[in-house]
């Protein structure tokens, strides 16, 4: 079963993605901001990350940079999600 991490500060989006992904048979963990997301990704080494760009404290750009700079995590695929136009 694929392990997916959803990182988004909007609880409605997090819960919606989590629900859709779980009904498709995926194991889903969530994080409420970039710091929590990076810690969760480091701990779980997921198969896929859904990552919001606009978050407080550590934004998605910073999380993505940290992931791609880490040789252990750099191969994890990331799907960017954002409410930006």
N, C-alpha and C positions, 0 to 999 in steps of 0.2 A: 504494500500500500504506500503510495507516494506521500512524503511528508512535506507540507507546505507551510511557510510562515507568511502571515499577512501583517504588514506594518503600516498603520494608519492612525492618525490622531482623532479621526472622526469615528465615533463608536458605531454609528449607523452603517457606515461603509464597511467597517471591520466585521460587524455582525452579519451583514448581507453576504459578503464574500465567504465568510466562514460557513454560513448555512448552505450556500450553493455548492461550495467545494465538498462539504461533508456529505451532502446528498449524492454526490458523484463518487463517493467512496474514498475520499482523500482524508488523511490525518492532517488536521489543521491546528496550528498554534498561532496566537495573535500577540501583537505588541502595540502599545499605545503611543510610542514616540520613537525617534531614531536611536536614542541611547538604549532603551529597552529592546528595540528591534535588533540592534547589533549584538547585544548580549545574548538574546534568544538564538540568533543565527549561529553565533560562535558555539553555543552550548549544544544545539541540535544538529548542525550541519544538514539543513534541509535539502530536498531535491529541487525546490523552487521557492522563490521569494516574490511576493507582490509588495511593492514598495511605493508609498506615497512620497511625493517630492516636497510638499509644503507642510512641515511639521515644526513645532517649537523645539528649542534647545539644539537638537541635531537634526538638520533637514535631510531629505532623501539623497540629495547630491553628496553630502558628507558621508552618509552611510554607504552609498555606492562606491565612493572613493576608497573608503576603508576596506570594503569587501574586495575590490579589485587590486588593492595593494597587498593583500594577504595571500600568500601562495597556497594556503590550506583552503581558503574560501573563494578564491578568484574564479573558479570554474562553475560556481553555483549560478544557474540562470536567474535573471531578475526581470520581472515585468513591472514597468513603471506605471503607476496609476496616479492620476491627479485631476483636480477639479479646475485647473487652469484652462483658459481658452487657448 
